[in-house]
Amino acid sequence: MSHPASRPFGVDPLALAVRRALGLATAGAFVLMSPALLAQENASAEELETVTVEAEALSIVTEGSDDYRVSRTSTATKLDLTPRETPQSVSVVTQAQIEDFNLHTINDVLETTPGVTVERLETDRTYFTSRGFEISNLQIDGLRVPMPYNNVHGDVDTAVYDRVEVVRGATGLMSGSGNPAATVNFIRKRPTEMPQASVTGTLGSDDHRRLELDVSGPLDDEGRVRGRLVAAGLDTDSYLDRLHRERGVLYGVLEADLTDSTQLALGHTWQRNDTDGNMWGSLPLYDSAGVPTDYDVSTTSAPDWSFWDVETQRSFVELTQRFSDDWSVKGTVNYLDMVSDTQLLYIWGVPDAATGTVDSSQLFISQYDRHLEQWAADLHAKGVVQAFGRTHQLVLGTDWSESRNQQESRYPTTALTEGLPPLEEWGGRYPEPDSWAAFPTTVGDATIRERSLYSAGKLDLADRWTAVVGARLSWLDTVGEQYASAQDTDVDEELTPYAGLIFDVTDQASLYASYTEIFNPQTEIDSNGDYLDPIEGESYEVGLKADVFDGGADAALALFRIEQNNVAEPTGEMIGTQQVHKGVDGITSEGVEVTLAGELATGWQASVGYTYLEIEDAEGEATNTYIPRHLMRATTSYRPVAMDRLKVGARLRWQDDIERKRDFADGKTRQDAYALVDLMASYDFSESLTGSLNVNNVTDEKYLTSLKWDQAFHGAPRHVMANLTWYY
């Protein structure tokens, strides 16, 4: 919860002063407390161009305020740009939204983000999509984090993060390789100049219990060394039978001003997820006669001995050197070590139409272990250049990453002889294997290395014309195998361009057009036995962006088209035991997005996004029909001026109907359109104590979480959470 004393009620000078002070904890930027910076909020647009790049970051710390928007982002290009200066669609989920609606996991956050769908295929493995494609790249503080297999294991807690920024479309300039979907950037909380602390306790439905502690401030008398400690713990049952979660999070970060122009930051995050009674795959969507199943919301395919445990360690170190008011250099190194340990049961077939039972021949049991070790580093210089009588921004950098993904599956040494009764009648009892064996074909060990040089610039071309241009040169190689498939690839000097043009129609509105790319290596071979060239993702976007509601909000209208070319298609020929492929045009998506974020009136915050999408394959047929064609995301809150201790709000998640062709029977499975409505209310009993109440899915809507696979499970029914927060 935001500390009541730091909330910008009207134009209260005390609130503004506290807000400015809290803003000094910027994400990876060193700033001196100077009169010029204190006057930044009142500076003109021309004056802002000459303020240091680090100083501009002051306005994009979102904790301590009710704001549902940020004034600048750098996810798309590493340049610090306003929304109108960024020639792509960008959305931000701020700390206020995270707190208002208890968005405690990244799944919760991305379900709130315009243009993004969360594909919950299982209880502990999740995919994300945007503009028709799987999201394959994450960032933390702007440093890319590759995602093997485009999914996330376990629930990633948001207690560590100030906000989440999402750039939609191809994002190869900052992401390197991947899909033309989006990049999701998680911005960590940083130490504050002023002491602050909070403790939040949460109780909710299904014995949901959560406790979060956040302490921050200076560690010496001069404030040159600052620290922050965040801890969170969760223990909860579920609306799903037998599912129980325990989660622990610990995050510590230190910032030290080594000199007046040099800052060192280092931190570490530990998270442990222990989940019992979780699903591998989920529920069959129809029976052997093709009749749709209609399970109770609580039904699960998990036996009572199943588990999925994930432990994650993340460490980082940053060094920022400011050379002048105009230029700085920043180096960052991140390390990730993630270990997954599972024991699971999977239903690969469908229940018998007459009896509802599942035969033992349609069951798999496995122990699956995974170890992901990842290093990532970035070094870049950023600043302003005076040329031709105008001021321009420029960034020059290089980055490198190495990811080693090791996997092993073990199976029972004896054959399964017992099937399952009808799942809605099953209590989870099934014989647990007592001996296991690993098979070489299921052991994977692959290492991916990628290094790049990149540059981007914001060029002030004329009084109303601005260009944002850039390019990335990448080298990528993979060594190893996964699931008996060779992964050895080598991509040399892949050039990824970025080009955008902005025209200021008025002082409040701009037209823009952009072209961006991304590439994705392939392991399929052509008729000569050579690996196919990478898949090429191209994104075209034109739109209108405007400052509305007296500059309190950002509005955008975007038309986009994305093409994926040179996608491997089998030819029917063979070279030895390998299938020959050729590169063909792949999926094309195009559509419209409308977004609005910010303060619409005094005390009224909102973030709204609507997406219309069409997705076709190379033959012009609709594809990826599990992705909604119409999608709406909206959050809003209101703090009455006459009763500023009270805050009320609502969140809407709506999508139209989706479907998929069945794998084991004729016909299609369909999920009708549905809307999920969440309500919240909070009250500041004093400057040190706030209570709040959240009710999710107030209409108790029954819906499937995804149709990406031929299996699914139902989403959460009505859920109530009560929070109490104490502040210092």
N, C-alpha and C positions, 0 to 999 in steps of 0.2 A: 504494500500500500504506500502511496505517496505521503510523506510527512505533511500533516496539515499546515505547518508553518511555512512550508516551501511552495504552497499552491498559489498560483497567480490570480487571486481574487481581485477582479477589477484592475486598478492601477495602484494597489497598495505598495508603497515604496519599500516597506520592510520585506514583503514577500518577494519583490523583485530583487532586492539586495541579496537575500538568501539564495534565490534561484541562480543569480550570477555566480555566487561563490561556489555553489554545488557544481556549476558548469565547468569549473576549472579541472575537474577530473575527466579529461578528454581521452578518447581511445587512441593511445599510442602517440600523442602529440605533446611537446613541451612548450609551455607558454609562460612568460613572465607577467606578473601582475603589474600592469602599467596603465596610466591614465588613458592611453590610446585604446587599449583593449576594453576598459570599463565603459568607454564611450561607444563601443561597437554597435550596440543596439540602435543608437540614434544616428549612425553614420549614413551617408547617402550611398546610393548604388555605386557611384564613381569612386568614393572613398574606400568602399569595401574591396575594390580591385587591388588596392595597394597594401591592404592588410596582409600579414603573413598567412601562408597556407595553414599553419598550425592554429593561428588565432581563429580562423573560420570554423574550426572544429568545435569551438566553444558552444555553438548554438545547436549541436546535434547530440548532446547528452540528454536523454529523454526522461530519466528518473527524476523525481521531485516535481513533476508537473502533471497536468491533466491532458497534455497535448496528444493528439492522434496523428500528428504529422511531424516531419523534420524539415528544416530549412535547406539542408544540403545532404548529399550522399556521394560516396566515392566508389560504390560497388562496381559500376559499369566500366569505369575507365581509370580508377585510382585518382582522378582529378576531383577536387572538391567542387561539385556543381549543384546549383539549385535544381529543383524539379524541371523548371522551364528550360534550363541549359542542358539537360540530359535528353538526348534524342532517342530514347527508348522508354518503354513502360516500366515504371518503378513503383513498388508499393512497400510500405514500412509498417510493421507491427511494433508499436512503441511500448515502453514500460507501463504506461497507464492502461493500455488495452490488456497487457499480460496480467496486471493486477486486478483490473475490473472484472475480468471474466475467468479468473483462475486458469490461465493458459500455462499449465505446469509442465507440459512436454512440447517438443517441437511438432508433434502431430497436431496438438491443439492449436499451435500458432499457425501452421500452414493450412489448417482447415478454416482459418479466419482470413487468409490472404486472398485477395482478388486473383482470379485466373489460375488458381492452383487446386488440384484435387489430391486427396490423400487416399491411397489404395491400401486399406487395411485387409490384406489377404489372409493373414494369420494374426494370432494374438501378439506375437513378438517379432514380426518382420514386416516392414512397411516400404512401399514404393510411393513416389510422388510424381505427378505429371503436370505439365503446363503446355498449353497450345498444341496438344496432341501427342507429345513425346514425353518419355520418362526423363525426369531430372537426374542428371548424372554428376553434378558438381555442387559441392558446398564450399563455403569459405568461412573462416573464423578470423575476424579482424582484418578482412581483405586478403588473407592468404589462402590459396585454394587447397581444398581437401578432397582428393579423388575418392569416389565411391565405387568400390568393386561390386559388380552386379547391380548397381543402381539402387541399392536398398540399404536400410538401416536396421540393425539388430537391437532390440530392446527399446525402451522409452528413454529418450535423451531429455534430461531435466533442464528447465529454463531458468533455474535459480541463479545461474552463473551469468546470464546475459541481460544487457540493458535493452536491446531491441533486435529485430530481425529485418533485414532489407532483402527484397526480392527483385531482381531484374529479369524480365521475361523476354524470350526470344533467344537467338544465338548469342553466346557470350564468350566466344573464343579469345577475345583480346585479353581477358583476365583469367579465363578458365583453362586455356589450353585445349586439350581434347575433350570430347563429350558429345552430348546430344543438343540440338537446337531448341531446348525447352526453356530453361531458366537457370540462374545461379542464385543460391540462397546464402546470404552472408549473415553470420551470427556475430554480433558485436558484444564483447565481454564487458561486464562491469569493471570499473577501475577505481582506485583509491580516491577519496575526496579530500579537499583541502581542509574542510571543517569536520570535526568529529560527528559521527552519526551512528546510530544503531537501531535495529528493529528486531522484534521477535513476532512471528505470525504462527498461530495455531489454527488448524482447519479440522473440522469434523464433518462427516457427510454420510450419505447413504452407503449401504454395503460395508459398514464398519470402516469407512474411509477416515484415516488419521494421518495428518501431516504436520510437521513442525519445521519452521525455517528461521534461521538466525543470520543476520547480516550486520557486521561491524566494520566501520571504516574510519580513517582519519590519519592525522600526522603522528609519526613515531618519535619525533625529536622536537625540541623547542622552536627551531627555526622553520619547521615544516618542510625541510628538504628531503626527508624520507617519509613516505606515506605507505600505508598498508591497508589491506582489506581481507576479511575472512567471511566466507559464505558457507553455511552448512545447512543441509536439508535432509529430512528423513520421512519416508512414507511407509505405511503398513495398511494394506487394504484388501478386502475381499472384492468380489465382482458380481455383476448381474449374471455372468456366465457361471454355470455350475463348476465347482471344484477349482476355479481360478483364484489364486492368491498372489499378491505382489508385495515385495519388500524392496525398497530403494534407498540407497544412501548416497549423498553427494557432499563433497568437501572441496572448496576452492579457496586458494590463497594467492594473493598477488602483492608484490612490493614494487614501488617506484622510488627511485633515488635520483636527485639532481646532483650529478657528479660535478658539474660546473654550472655556471649561469647559462650555458648553451648546450649542455649535454645531459641527456636523461637515459637511465637504464631501468628497464622493467623486466621482471621475471615472475612467472606464476606456474601453478600446477593445479590440475583438476583431477579428482578421483571420483568415479561413480561406480556403484555396484548395483546391478539389478538381479534379484533372485525371484524367479517366477515359477510357481508350481501349478499343475493342472492346465498347462498351456497347449494350444493346438499347433500341429504341423499340418499345413493345409487347413481345411475347415470342413464344412458340412456339404454333402452332395445336394445339388440344386434340383434333382429330379430322380425318379426311380427307373427301374429297368424297362418300364413301359413308356417312359418319357413324360410321365405325369409329374408336375412340379411338386416338390416337397414343401411342407408348410410347418416347420418346426417352431416350437416355442422359443421366445427370445433368449431364454436361459440355456438352451440346448447347446452342447459342445461335443466334439469328437475326441476329447482328451481323456486318457485313462488317469486314474488317481496317482500313478507313479511318475507321470511325465513332469519334466522341468526344463527350463531354459535360463541359464545363468550367464550374465555378461558382466565382465569387469573391464573398465576403461580407465587408462591413465593418459592424461594430456599435459605436456610441459611446454613452456615457451619462454624465450628470452628475446628482448628487443633493445636495440640501442639506437637512439635518435640524436643526431648532431645538427644543430641549427648554425648555419654559417653567417647568415645575415637576416634581415627582416623579410627577405624574399626567398631564400633557399634553405632546404634541409635535406639530409640524407638519413634514411632509416633502414636498418637491417633487422630481420626477424628470422628466428629458427623455431620450428614447432616439431614436437615428437609425440607420436601416438602409439600406444600399445593396447590392443584390445583382444581379450580372450573370451571365447564363447564355449560353453559346455552344456550339452543337451542330452536328453533321453526322450524319444518321441514316438508317437504312433501316427501313421498316415493311412487314410482311406483313399485308394486310387480309383475305385470303381463306384458303382451306384447300388443302393439297396434293392432287394427283390420286391417287385411290385405287389406280390401276393402277401408276403409275410413281413416286409419291412426290415428284414435281417440283412446283414452284410456278411458274405462268405469269407472265410479265412484267406482264400486265395487273392482277395482284394485288399489285403492289409500288408503294410510294411511297418517294421519296427527298427529303429536305428538310434545309435548314439553318434552324434555329430559334434565334432570339435573344430574350432576355428581360431587361428592366431593371425591377427593383422598387425603388422608393424610398419610404421610410416614415418618418414622424415620429410620435412618440407622447409625450404628456406627462400627468402626473398630479400633483395637489396635494391633500393630505388632512391633516386633523387627527385625532388619535387619543388617547384617554385614558379616564379613569374619572370617574364622576359619583356623588356621594353623594345619594341621594334615598329618602325613606320609610324611613330607617334601614337601607338596604341599598346595596351597591356595584354599580354597573353599568358596562359598557364601552360606548363610543360612538365611531363613526368618521363623519366628514363629508368629502366630497370631490368633486372634479370631474376629468374626464379628457377628452382630445381626441386624435384621431389622423387622419392623412391618408396614404393609400397611393395611389401612382401606379404602375400596372402597364402597361408597354409591351411589346408583342410583335410580332415580324415573322417570317414564314416565307418562305423562298426555295426555288424548285424548279428542277430542271434545265431548260435551254432546249430540249433535245432529248428526244424520247420514249424511254422504256425499251424495249429490244427483247430483252433477255436475261433469262431466268428463272433459277430456282435449282434445283440438283440436290436430291436428298433431303437434308434438313438434317443428318442424322447422318453423311453422307458429305462434307458441304461444308466446305472449309477456310477460308472467309471471303473468297475472291477474287471480286470483282465490280467491273466498270468504275466508276471514280470520276468523276462529272461534272466537267467543266472550266469550265462556265459556268452561272450561276444568274440567276434573275429573280424579283423579288418581285411578288405580286399584291395589289392593294388590299384585296380581300375578306379576306385573311388577316392584315392589319395591325390590331392592337388597341392602344388607348390609353384607359384609363379611370382616373379618380381618385375615390376613395371618402373622404369626410370624415364623421367621427362625433364627436359631443361629448355629454357626459353629466354629470348631477349625480346623486350617489348618497349614501346614508346607510345605516348599519346599526348595530344595537345588541344587546348581550347584556344582557337584563333579568333581574335576580334577583327573581323574583316572590314566592317564599316559600321556606321552608326546603328543600323538595325540588323546587321548580318553577323552571325557567328558560325564557325565551323568547329566540329569536334572530330578529329581524325586520329588514327593510330594504326599500328601494325604489330604483329607478333611473329617471331620466327622460332619454330619449335623443332626439337629433336626428341624422338621417343623410341624406346626399345623395350621389348618384353622377352623374358627368358623363363621357360618352365612349361608346365602343363596343368590343366584343370580338367578333371573328369575324363582322363585319357585323351584329351584333345591338346595338341601342341599349341603353345601360345607364343612361340618365337616370332616376333615381328620387329621390323626396323623401319622407322619413318625419319627421313632426313630432310631438314630445312623446309618444313611445311609452313608456308606463309599465310597468315590470317589477317586480313585487312578489316578496318573499322572506319566508317565514314558517316558523318551526320552534318546536316545543315539546318540552322535555326534562323527564322526571320521573325523579328518582333513587329507584329502587326500594330500593336499599341504598347504602351508601357506596362500593360497587364496581361497581354495575350501574345502567343507565339505560334507560328506554324513550323513544323519540322519534318524532315525526312531522313531516314537512316538506312544503311546497308551494313549488315554484320555477318560473320561467318564463324563456323566451328568445324572441326574434323574429328573423325572417330576411326582408329585403326581396325583392320579386319584380319582374321586368321584363315579365311577361305582362299583357295588357290584357283588360278586361271588355267587355261589349256596348256600353257607353257610350264606349269608347276610353280609359278611365282605367286606370292601373296598379292591379292587385289589391293589396289590403291585405297586409301582411307575413304570412308563415307564422308561426303561433303554436305554440311548443313548451311543453308543460306537463309537469311532473314531480311525481309523488306518491311519497312514500317513508315507510315506517314500519319501525321496527326496534328491536333491542336491542343495546346496547354495554356492555362490561364490562372492568374491569381484572382480569386473571387471572394465574395463576402468581405469586402474592404481589406483584402490581402490576408485574411485569416485562414483561407483554405486554398488548396490546389485542386484544379479540375483538369481532366484530360480526356480526349477522345482519340483513339488510335485505330487505324486500319492496318492489318498485318497479313503477310503471306510468308510461309516458311516452306522450303523445299529441301528434301533429303535425296541426294543423288549418289550414284555409284554403289547402290546397295547390292550385296551379293545375292544372286539368284542361281539355283542349280540348273545345269544344262542337260543333265542326264548322262554325261560322260564320266568316266572314272580314270584316274591315274593311280594304279595300284589299288590301295584301299581307300583313297581319298576322292571325294566327290569334287567334280570340276564346277566352278561357278563363273558367272559373268556379272559385271556391274551394270545395273539398270537404274532408271529413275525410281525413287521409292515413294514415300508418303509425302503428300502435300497438305498443308493446313492453312486455312485463311479465315479471317474473322474480324470482329469488331470488339473493342473494349472501351468501356466508359468508367472512369474512376473519379472519386471526390474524397478529399481527406483534409481535415482541419477543423477550425472553429467556425461554425455557421452563424452563431450569435453568442452573446456573452454567456459563458457557462455551458454552451452546447457544442460538444465535440462529436464528430462522425467520421467514419471511414467506410465508403461504399464502393463496390465494384461489380459491374455486370460484364459478362463475356459471352459472345456468340461465336461459335466455332464450327467450321466444316472441315472434315478430314477425309481424304481420298487416297487410294492406292494408285499404282502406275496405270491401271486400267480405268481409272475414274470412278471406281466403286467405293462406297462408304466403307471405311475401315476403322479399327480401334473404337468400335461402337460402345465399348464399356466406359468411354469418356463422355461426360455430358456435353451436349451441343449448346445448351444454355446454362449458365452458372451465375449465381449471385452470392456475394459475400457482403455483409454489412454489420458494423458495430456502431453503437451510438451511446452517449451518456449525457446527462444534463445535471448541472449543479445550479439550482435557483439562486439568483442574486439575493433575494430576500431571506433565503434559508441556506447559506453556503456551507453548512455542516452536512447537508444531505446531498447524496448523489444517487441517481437512478439511471439505469441503462438497459439496453437490449442488444442481442446478437441474432442475426438471421443467416442461416446457411440453406440455400435453396438450389436445387438442380432439376432439370427436366428428366424424362425417362431415358433409361439406358437399356442395352440388350447385348447378348452375345450368342453366337451360334454354338450349339451343343457339341461336345466332343464324342459322347457315347450314344447319342440318339438324334433322330431328326428333330428339326425345329429350333426354336430360340428360347433362351431364358430372358425374362424381362423384369426390370425394377421400375415401377412407376415413379413419376415425379414426386418429390417430397420436399417439405420444408421443416427445418429444425429451428425452434425459437427458444432462446435462452434469455432469462431476465436476471437483473442484479439490482441491489440497493445497498448503499453503505451510509454510515453515519459517524461523524467525528464527535465522540463524546467529550473529548478535550483535545488539546494539542498533542497529547501523548497516547491517546487511545482511540482506535477506530474499529468498529464492527461492521461486518457485511454479510449479506445473504445472497447466494446464487442458486437459481433453479434452472437446470439445463433440460432441454426437450420438454418444455412445459405441457405440450399437447400429447406427450407419450407416443410419438410417431414410431411405427414399426418399419424398419428399412434394412436393406442389406448394405454392408460396408463397401463392397466392390463386386464387379463382375469381370474383373481382369482374368481370373481363372474360372474353371468350371465348378468351382466350389466357393462358398461364401458363408459368412455368419452375420447375425443381426447386430446392429449398433445398439448403443446404450439406451435404455428407456429413461423415463423421468429420473433426474438425479438432483439431490439437494446438498449444498455445502454451506456451512457457516464458518466465518473467519473472524478472528479477533487479533488485532495487531497493536503492539506496544512500541512506541518510538522514544528514542532519546535524542 
